[in-house]
């Protein structure tokens, strides 16, 4: 398992692209998600990325998301913020079977796609943990191994990225219990004496607070930008 991406829900995608760009992050416009009423843009640090995602068709999005829509609508109305994060796995169905055998509720694997601005289509298969906290992970595969995807994304980059996502900081009312829960889902052991959960690509750190979502992304590398965009802080790790 490896950290793949964090979903950052933004009220205005164009404005968020501008604000990330003003900070110094080279964001690339992505595409539209058929049937979901959403569109996105990304800042890549291969193989991981930060996804800026907004609603382009409110009625389509509300219909697609069902019971999850009111919470998302409230998040966007408050100025935006982080949603779930994705974990890349080699076999989504195998992970689903393993988690279910351990009593963890997880959805069936479902196909997804995004129609890019250049006319191409990106596709994947994903399954999400059910009944957990709003920051709970989902598991994803793009039809290739992690090594193949890393090579593919690296070749597609216009220039090497000087920064990388090092850590997600989750603000939650009970950091200890949250760290234990995520460790069980990921099949790892929390760092001794901490509420840090190790995950290849980006550790997850829990801190006490009321928002119950990822509030900060810590960036590694030489002199990374710092700032806040639509309810999410990005700063040096």
BATILUM-743690 format. One record per residue: residue number from 1; residue in three letters; x, y, z of N, C-alpha, C in turn. Coordinates in pm, whole numbers, plus 50000, padded with zeros to 5 digits. Each point is the difference from the previous one (the first is absolute). Layout:
! residues N
NODE  nr rest   n_u   n_v   n_w  ca_u  ca_v  ca_w   c_u   c_v   c_w
NODE NUM  ALA     X     Y     Z     X     Y     Z     X     Y     Z
...
This chain:
! residues 237
NODE  nr rest   n_u   n_v   n_w  ca_u  ca_v  ca_w   c_u   c_v   c_w
NODE   1  UNK 50083 49880 50000 49917 50120 50000 50087 50125 50000
NODE   2  UNK 49953 50101 49927 50074 50126 49995 49901 50116 49987
NODE   3  UNK 50030 50111 50068 49917 50119 49985 49992 50039 49853
NODE   4  UNK 49878 50026 49953 49981 50036 49860 49962 50148 49985
NODE   5  UNK 49889 50040 50063 49964 50141 49991 49900 50040 50108
NODE   6  UNK 49993 50130 50023 49903 50059 50092 49902 50082 49918
NODE   7  UNK 49871 49983 50030 49897 50079 49933 49981 50132 50076
NODE   8  UNK 50018 50111 49930 49977 50132 50059 49880 50063 49931
NODE   9  UNK 49887 50001 50071 49877 50055 49944 50004 50153 50007
NODE  10  UNK 49979 50063 49885 50009 50146 49992 49871 50056 49941
NODE  11  UNK 49952 50116 50050 49876 50058 49948 50012 50050 49856
NODE  12  UNK 50120 50045 49963 50022 50058 49867 50133 49945 49948
NODE  13  UNK 49993 49910 49902 50122 49933 49953 50097 50099 49937
NODE  14  UNK 49952 50091 49917 50090 50096 49936 50072 50086 50104
NODE  15  UNK 49928 50043 50102 50061 50082 50104 50104 49921 50078
NODE  16  UNK 49970 49873 50029 50095 49916 50073 50126 49976 49919
NODE  17  UNK 49985 49978 49870 50117 49983 49913 50088 50124 50006
NODE  18  UNK 49936 50116 49994 50076 50126 50007 50072 50014 50134
NODE  19  UNK 49930 49969 50110 50060 50019 50132 50117 49903 50022
NODE  20  UNK 49986 49876 49957 50112 49906 50010 50116 50048 49912
NODE  21  UNK 49968 50048 49881 50104 50051 49912 50071 50120 50059
NODE  22  UNK 49925 50089 50066 50061 50116 50064 50096 49959 50111
NODE  23  UNK 49970 49888 50067 50091 49950 50104 50127 49942 49940
NODE  24  UNK 49991 49953 49875 50116 49941 49935 49982 49856 49957
NODE  25  UNK 49880 49944 50020 49976 49861 49960 49954 49996 49854
NODE  26  UNK 50069 49923 49915 49962 49991 49858 49881 49905 49980
NODE  27  UNK 49881 50054 50014 49878 49920 49989 49962 49983 49854
NODE  28  UNK 49962 49878 49964 49956 49969 49864 49850 49973 50000
NODE  29  UNK 49929 50062 49908 49857 49974 49990 49978 49856 49957
NODE  30  UNK 49901 49935 50063 49973 49859 49972 49888 49983 49901
NODE  31  UNK 49881 49962 50050 49888 49978 49910 49871 49988 50078
NODE  32  UNK 49901 49935 49939 49868 49984 50059 49975 49854 50031
NODE  33  UNK 49919 49976 50105 49964 49865 50040 49858 49971 49952
NODE  34  UNK 49986 49920 49895 49868 49973 49944 49904 49942 50103
NODE  35  UNK 49880 50058 50006 49897 49949 50089 50011 50046 50143
NODE  36  UNK 50108 50071 50035 50019 50044 50139 49983 50150 50018
NODE  37  UNK 50000 50074 49890 49981 50144 50011 50119 50075 50056
NODE  38  UNK 50120 49942 49992 50119 50063 50056 50108 50016 49894
NODE  39  UNK 50098 50085 50030 50117 50017 49915 50119 50026 50090
NODE  40  UNK 50123 49985 49945 50115 50007 50088 50122 50062 49935
NODE  41  UNK 50101 50020 50084 50134 50040 49959 50095 49934 50099
NODE  42  UNK 50129 49989 49965 50091 49926 50087 50135 50070 50011
NODE  43  UNK 50060 49987 50118 50142 50027 50016 50066 49865 50024
NODE  44  UNK 50088 49962 49908 50060 49868 50006 50140 50003 50059
NODE  45  UNK 50027 49899 50081 50134 49968 50045 50011 49849 49986
NODE  46  UNK 50025 49953 49875 49985 49857 49967 50066 49907 50100
NODE  47  UNK 49926 49892 50037 49870 49960 49945 49880 50059 50074
NODE  48  UNK 50023 50085 50101 49890 50056 50078 49954 50133 49942
NODE  49  UNK 49884 50045 50046 49953 50131 49956 49895 50055 50096
NODE  50  UNK 49980 50130 49990 49894 50070 50071 49894 50034 49897
NODE  51  UNK 49878 49954 50023 49891 50022 49905 49911 50115 50046
NODE  52  UNK 49990 50102 49918 49903 50108 50021 49873 49957 49928
NODE  53  UNK 49890 49991 50071 49878 49950 49939 49883 50091 50036
NODE  54  UNK 49922 50035 49899 49886 50089 50020 49876 49946 49932
NODE  55  UNK 49887 50056 50034 49872 49960 49941 49973 50088 49878
NODE  56  UNK 49978 49938 49884 49967 50076 49879 49851 49996 49969
NODE  57  UNK 49930 49897 50052 49856 49987 49980 49940 49954 50133
NODE  58  UNK 49939 50095 50072 49951 49971 50135 49896 49889 50001
NODE  59  UNK 49908 50001 49905 49892 49900 50000 50054 49860 49970
NODE  60  UNK 50092 49993 49906 50060 49870 49967 50081 49948 50118
NODE  61  UNK 50075 50089 50065 50082 49960 50115 49912 49953 50116
NODE  62  UNK 49893 50073 50028 49911 49962 50110 49936 49864 49975
NODE  63  UNK 49960 49975 49876 49939 49872 49967 50100 49886 50011
NODE  64  UNK 50124 50025 49957 50102 49895 50001 50046 49966 50142
NODE  65  UNK 50006 50100 50086 50056 49980 50134 49897 49962 50104
NODE  66  UNK 49873 50019 49970 49895 49954 50089 50015 50053 50142
NODE  67  UNK 50007 49907 50096 50004 50038 50142 50127 50076 50037
NODE  68  UNK 50105 49992 49917 50125 50071 50030 49994 50147 49958
NODE  69  UNK 49900 50037 49919 49996 50135 49945 49985 50109 50106
NODE  70  UNK 49910 49989 50099 49984 50110 50096 50131 50036 50072
NODE  71  UNK 50078 49901 50036 50127 50029 50069 50097 50072 49906
NODE  72  UNK 50007 49954 49875 50088 50065 49905 49954 50142 49970
NODE  73  UNK 49871 50018 49985 49947 50133 49972 50033 50095 50115
NODE  74  UNK 49990 49951 50124 50033 50083 50116 50149 50035 50001
NODE  75  UNK 50085 49903 49964 50144 50025 49995 50032 50108 49897
NODE  76  UNK 49940 49992 49883 50025 50099 49897 49946 50137 50040
NODE  77  UNK 49884 50001 50066 49942 50127 50043 50086 50068 50106
NODE  78  UNK 50075 49920 50077 50087 50056 50104 50133 50050 49945
NODE  79  UNK 50023 49980 49870 50124 50046 49939 50086 49890 49943
NODE  80  UNK 49959 49874 50020 50075 49887 49946 50086 49932 50104
NODE  81  UNK 50064 49893 49960 50087 49925 50090 50027 49861 49945
NODE  82  UNK 50081 49927 50071 50041 49867 49954 49890 49897 50023
NODE  83  UNK 49995 49903 49911 49911 49886 50014 50079 49875 50031
NODE  84  UNK 49971 49893 49931 50070 49874 50022 50138 50002 49933
NODE  85  UNK 50082 49902 50038 50125 49981 49929 50003 49859 49941
NODE  86  UNK 50073 49987 49890 50006 49873 49927 50131 49929 50027
NODE  87  UNK 49991 49868 50005 50116 49914 50019 50011 49908 49878
NODE  88  UNK 50114 50005 49932 50019 49914 49884 50030 49858 50045
NODE  89  UNK 49930 49904 49942 50023 49858 50028 50012 49927 49868
NODE  90  UNK 50066 49886 50003 50020 49924 49877 49874 49927 49956
NODE  91  UNK 49914 49964 50097 49880 49923 49968 49887 50046 50092
NODE  92  UNK 49907 50078 49948 49893 50056 50082 49911 49891 50057
NODE  93  UNK 49963 49903 49918 49911 49894 50048 50065 49921 50114
NODE  94  UNK 50130 49974 49990 50068 49926 50106 49998 50078 50131
NODE  95  UNK 50015 50132 49993 49995 50083 50121 49859 49999 50058
NODE  96  UNK 49900 50010 49914 49861 49994 50047 49975 49868 50074
NODE  97  UNK 50042 49890 49941 49979 49869 50062 50072 49991 50135
NODE  98  UNK 50121 50052 50007 50077 49995 50124 49933 50082 50110
NODE  99  UNK 49957 50122 49967 49937 50086 50100 49868 49941 50048
NODE 100  UNK 49923 49946 49909 49873 49939 50040 50022 49880 50091
NODE 101  UNK 50108 49926 49976 50029 49885 50085 50035 50043 50142
NODE 102  UNK 50042 50127 50016 50034 50054 50131 49886 50083 50060
NODE 103  UNK 49883 49994 49936 49883 50067 50054 49990 50148 49967
NODE 104  UNK 50077 50046 49901 49997 50140 49960 49909 50015 49880
NODE 105  UNK 49903 50090 50009 49903 50021 49893 50064 50081 49888
NODE 106  UNK 49997 49946 49880 50059 50067 49885 49914 49973 49878
NODE 107  UNK 49991 50097 49912 49915 49987 49882 50057 49899 49902
NODE 108  UNK 49917 49955 49908 50049 49922 49887 50089 50089 49913
NODE 109  UNK 50098 49942 49931 50079 50079 49906 49910 50056 49889
NODE 110  UNK 50022 50128 49967 49920 50065 49897 50093 50071 49901
NODE 111  UNK 49964 49997 49871 50081 50072 49902 49974 50149 50007
NODE 112  UNK 50101 50079 49967 49986 50144 49992 50079 50052 49882
NODE 113  UNK 49969 50123 49958 50073 50057 49886 49993 50151 50004
NODE 114  UNK 50092 50061 49928 50002 50145 49984 50033 50031 49855
NODE 115  UNK 49917 50082 49938 50026 50042 49863 50090 50122 50003
NODE 116  UNK 50123 49984 49949 50099 50107 50005 49972 50106 49894
NODE 117  UNK 50059 50118 50020 49979 50109 49906 50058 49971 49862
NODE 118  UNK 50100 49909 49994 50058 49967 49870 49921 49891 49927
NODE 119  UNK 49887 49959 50059 49915 49902 49936 50024 49857 50043
NODE 120  UNK 50109 49975 50073 50028 49866 50049 49918 49972 50126
NODE 121  UNK 49993 49874 50037 49926 49961 50119 50091 49923 50095
NODE 122  UNK 50004 50045 50125 50071 49927 50105 49899 49912 50073
NODE 123  UNK 50039 49878 50032 49907 49909 50066 50066 49929 50117
NODE 124  UNK 49918 49949 50090 50050 49935 50120 49891 49911 50059
NODE 125  UNK 50039 49923 50100 49907 49923 50082 50025 50039 50144
NODE 126  UNK 49893 50021 50077 50017 50044 50139 49894 49937 50090
NODE 127  UNK 50034 49989 50127 49908 49952 50103 50025 50082 50126
NODE 128  UNK 49893 50037 50070 50012 50090 50115 49955 49933 50129
NODE 129  UNK 50069 50032 50108 49957 49957 50132 49867 50067 50031
NODE 130  UNK 49905 49922 50052 49866 50050 50028 49980 50019 50151
NODE 131  UNK 49917 50098 50035 49962 50017 50140 50110 50052 50089
NODE 132  UNK 50109 50049 49941 50110 50053 50079 49995 50151 50007
NODE 133  UNK 50108 50063 50045 50005 50146 50008 50005 50062 49861
NODE 134  UNK 49972 50130 49989 49997 50065 49868 50134 50002 49928
NODE 135  UNK 50110 49980 50073 50132 49998 49938 50044 49858 49964
NODE 136  UNK 49914 49901 50019 50037 49860 49979 50056 49978 49859
NODE 137  UNK 50096 49909 49987 50063 49979 49869 49913 49920 49905
NODE 138  UNK 50035 50009 49873 49948 49905 49901 50120 49944 49925
NODE 139  UNK 49977 49888 49933 50108 49925 49936 49981 50004 49849
NODE 140  UNK 50111 50021 49928 49989 50029 49858 50110 49930 49921
NODE 141  UNK 49967 49965 49876 50099 49949 49905 49963 50050 49862
NODE 142  UNK 50102 50037 49921 49978 50061 49869 50024 49903 49885
NODE 143  UNK 49993 49871 50030 50021 49901 49895 50146 49973 49972
NODE 144  UNK 50086 50038 50095 50143 49975 49985 50063 49990 50138
NODE 145  UNK 50119 49942 50006 50069 49989 50128 50049 50138 50044
NODE 146  UNK 50038 50010 50126 50052 50127 50051 50127 50040 49925
NODE 147  UNK 50087 49904 49972 50124 50031 49928 49969 50053 49860
NODE 148  UNK 49903 49938 49933 49962 50045 49866 49939 50140 50005
NODE 149  UNK 49917 50024 50101 49935 50131 50011 50103 50109 50031
NODE 150  UNK 50094 49970 50089 50104 50098 50033 50080 50037 49876
NODE 151  UNK 50036 49900 49921 50075 50025 49877 49918 50081 49901
NODE 152  UNK 49872 49965 49987 49910 50070 49907 49984 50147 50039
NODE 153  UNK 49975 50027 50128 49979 50137 50045 50129 50081 49993
NODE 154  UNK 50112 49937 50034 50127 50070 49993 50033 50045 49859
NODE 155  UNK 49968 49914 49902 50027 50034 49861 49908 50112 49950
NODE 156  UNK 49881 50011 50061 49902 50100 49957 50026 50137 50060
NODE 157  UNK 50083 50008 50105 50025 50129 50065 50081 50092 49909
NODE 158  UNK 49961 50127 49999 50072 50097 49918 50137 50032 50058
NODE 159  UNK 50012 49991 50133 50128 50028 50067 50000 49925 50132
NODE 160  UNK 50118 49959 50050 50006 49931 50129 49941 50086 50111
NODE 161  UNK 49929 49936 50092 49939 50072 50111 50099 50012 50116
NODE 162  UNK 50024 50122 50051 50095 50016 50110 49942 49968 50137
NODE 163  UNK 49867 49979 50006 49935 49976 50129 49916 49873 49993
NODE 164  UNK 49970 49946 50118 49915 49881 50006 49914 50007 50126
NODE 165  UNK 49887 49930 49994 49911 49991 50116 50065 49906 50102
NODE 166  UNK 50022 50050 50121 50065 49920 50104 49901 49944 50102
NODE 167  UNK 49898 50080 50034 49912 49959 50109 49865 50069 49989
NODE 168  UNK 49896 49926 50039 49867 50057 50015 49973 50017 50149
NODE 169  UNK 49948 50115 50037 49965 50026 50140 49848 50001 50012
NODE 170  UNK 49948 49908 50081 49855 49988 50019 49964 50055 50137
NODE 171  UNK 49908 50095 50001 49949 50053 50127 49876 49920 50038
NODE 172  UNK 50003 49937 50117 49891 49911 50041 49981 50007 50150
NODE 173  UNK 49877 49981 50050 49977 50009 50145 50077 49898 50082
NODE 174  UNK 50031 49884 49942 50069 49895 50076 50116 49946 49916
NODE 175  UNK 50116 50066 50004 50113 49959 49916 50046 49856 50024
NODE 176  UNK 49999 49956 50125 50050 49865 50030 49911 49894 49936
NODE 177  UNK 49869 50011 50020 49908 49903 49942 50002 50006 49847
NODE 178  UNK 50012 50120 49946 50003 50015 49854 50124 49934 49941
NODE 179  UNK 50114 50018 50066 50124 49937 49952 49990 49849 50006
NODE 180  UNK 49940 49948 50105 49984 49855 50011 49908 49947 49891
NODE 181  UNK 49891 50073 49973 49905 49957 49898 50066 49997 49863
NODE 182  UNK 50070 50107 49963 50064 50004 49869 50109 49894 49989
NODE 183  UNK 50074 49977 50108 50104 49897 49998 49940 49863 49971
NODE 184  UNK 49884 49973 50058 49933 49872 49976 49958 49989 49853
NODE 185  UNK 49946 50108 49945 49957 49998 49860 50118 49978 49906
NODE 186  UNK 50113 50066 50029 50116 49991 49912 50090 49880 50032
NODE 187  UNK 49974 49935 50113 50082 49885 50037 50140 50037 50042
NODE 188  UNK 50013 50113 50071 50131 50047 50046 49995 50025 50150
NODE 189  UNK 50116 50033 50058 50010 50030 50143 50034 50147 50018
NODE 190  UNK 49926 50073 50084 50033 50142 50022 50141 50014 50057
NODE 191  UNK 50063 50113 49970 50132 50026 50056 49988 50006 50152
NODE 192  UNK 50091 49934 50069 49993 49988 50146 49992 50136 50068
NODE 193  UNK 49904 50012 50092 49986 50121 50079 49947 50120 49924
NODE 194  UNK 49947 49979 49880 49949 50111 49919 49862 49966 49945
NODE 195  UNK 49942 50096 49931 49877 49975 49925 50029 50012 49851
NODE 196  UNK 50120 49961 49961 50041 49998 49860 49982 49860 49942
NODE 197  UNK 49934 49991 49887 49979 49872 49933 50088 49995 49876
NODE 198  UNK 50092 49904 49993 50090 49995 49885 49929 49950 49875
NODE 199  UNK 50020 50071 49891 49947 49961 49870 50104 50041 49897
NODE 200  UNK 50042 49906 49918 50100 50033 49900 49950 50117 49914
NODE 201  UNK 50085 50098 49982 49964 50116 49919 49954 50120 50080
NODE 202  UNK 49933 49978 50113 49955 50112 50084 49942 49944 50129
NODE 203  UNK 50068 50023 50112 49945 49958 50128 49875 50080 50033
NODE 204  UNK 49919 49946 50090 49878 50068 50043 50013 50028 50149
NODE 205  UNK 49994 50127 50037 50015 50042 50139 49867 50053 50052
NODE 206  UNK 49960 49955 50119 49875 50044 50059 50027 50099 50113
NODE 207  UNK 49925 50110 49998 50010 50101 50104 49859 50033 50049
NODE 208  UNK 49991 50042 50125 49869 50026 50059 49936 50126 49943
NODE 209  UNK 49872 49988 49967 49924 50113 49947 49861 49954 49961
NODE 210  UNK 49916 50093 49961 49859 49970 49975 49965 49978 49854
NODE 211  UNK 50087 50035 49907 49959 49999 49859 49981 49860 49943
NODE 212  UNK 50071 49901 50053 49992 49861 49955 50028 49987 49851
NODE 213  UNK 50107 50061 49956 50045 49988 49861 50147 50037 49991
NODE 214  UNK 50060 49973 49886 50137 50044 49974 50000 50152 49992
NODE 215  UNK 50083 50063 50083 50005 50147 50000 50132 50054 49948
NODE 216  UNK 50105 49915 49996 50130 50046 49953 50066 49892 49915
NODE 217  UNK 50072 50045 49899 50086 49912 49922 50142 50052 50017
NODE 218  UNK 50088 49917 50055 50138 50040 50021 50083 49959 49879
NODE 219  UNK 50073 50097 49947 50074 49982 49875 50149 49992 50029
NODE 220  UNK 50067 49904 49939 50144 49987 50013 50071 50051 49876
NODE 221  UNK 50130 50019 50013 50079 50050 49888 50065 50133 50035
NODE 222  UNK 50062 50061 49903 50074 50124 50021 49907 50121 49996
NODE 223  UNK 49987 50068 50114 49921 50123 50010 49862 49989 49937
NODE 224  UNK 49917 49908 50048 49866 49985 49941 49912 50120 50033
NODE 225  UNK 49901 50028 49914 49907 50110 50028 49916 49970 50123
NODE 226  UNK 49946 50105 50059 49909 49986 50113 49882 50093 49981
NODE 227  UNK 49885 49957 50047 49882 50084 49990 49875 49920 50027
NODE 228  UNK 49886 50062 49978 49871 49934 50018 49912 50028 49881
NODE 229  UNK 49937 49895 49950 49907 50011 49888 49873 49924 50035
NODE 230  UNK 49888 50068 49997 49868 49936 50016 49997 49900 50116
NODE 231  UNK 50038 50047 50118 49987 49919 50120 50107 49895 50023
NODE 232  UNK 50106 50001 49920 50109 49903 50016 50133 50074 50004
NODE 233  UNK 50079 49974 50104 50133 50060 50012 50103 49910 49936
NODE 234  UNK 50093 50059 49928 50115 49928 49945 50125 50074 50045
NODE 235  UNK 50091 49927 50064 50121 50066 50048 50113 49900 50017
NODE 236  UNK 50115 50050 50037 50120 49917 50010 49985 49894 50107
NODE 237  UNK 50045 49879 49967 49993 49890 50094 50111 50004 50103
